[in-house]
């Protein structure tokens, strides 16, 4: 028995020695294969690893990891102060710019008002001061735009599904930068030796251009935000304050998207009738140029209230909302396109019959409209493109008209004259 034990131990030692010699030969001839320390670590990890995790790692072996989106701390601080949530860098950037645009626009309007105050008796000192402030405001805004573009451009690989949206946002910022730099160049070329009235007029025109750029960028930021919310199916949980337009108190573009989302959620087969209309104030730019952007805002607010009052009905699914700028979007649930057109025509004819007055002066205000029925296969972009085309066609054909698209392109309507009651609406009251 003792002899058997000795022979067994000796055999084991011999096997171990042979194995050690073979491993040494492998290491010497193919050092890239494995090392003793690496082997020990590797074997230890495999023993402690969960089989499911090991299988997942094997599947992902060699696959490039997606870079993580990082929202800058300063953006998080701004959004937190406004109690606004953002799910990623593109949305956060759009939300921050939306907030910053409001501040930039307010500064421009303040300068515009000062220019109109000195319009009839301008002085070189007053105009130079305004020009310098305008220059400083724009430089500060360009810094904010450049910072936003840098964040997006530097995180292109980490934007994932929103890389195209982020790129379009960057392109918009670059385009805006070029146009603002043109304004800065124009400011540097102002010659105060010329007529001060001409200088004042040029400054008003430059401020007007910048305000228009603000509106364009604001609308694009909103479009970016709702695109993300729609794609991530978060419209159903969007905060109520994000759905309300600050100027008119009506639901805004996000509120419209939320309303449409809820309608389609409740009518999953899209069997119920639904029509959409866009109502746009005609020649609105002239209102801003003639009276100022601030008064233009008051006109939009008055028209919005006017439309709300006209649309009040016992039916529960008719909602007027502000789409953007001087455009309103009307939601007609359980109403076909012809019924919606009748309602829109009542609004158009009532606006036409109303005397809008500001500071004792009468303003000629008219609206053009486009109407369409929502098709079962419609997406939001398709729907808005179709109804916007109908509205623009009405404008191209003389304004103060309504066009309808029932699937064959925009067509003019020949409505009856409705018995509308003439009114007087005082802007600002």
PyMOL commands that set and color helices and strands:
alter all, ss='L'
color gray80, all
select helices_A, chain A and resi 2-29+36-48+51-60+73-81+89-117+124-154+156-158+160-188+196-231+235-237+240-243+253-266+284-291+293-311+337-353+380-396
alter helices_A, ss='H'
color red, helices_A
select strands_A, chain A and resi 274-281+318-324+327-333+355-358+361-363+367-373+402-405+410-412+424-426
alter strands_A, ss='S'
color yellow, strands_A
deselect
rebuild
show_as cartoon
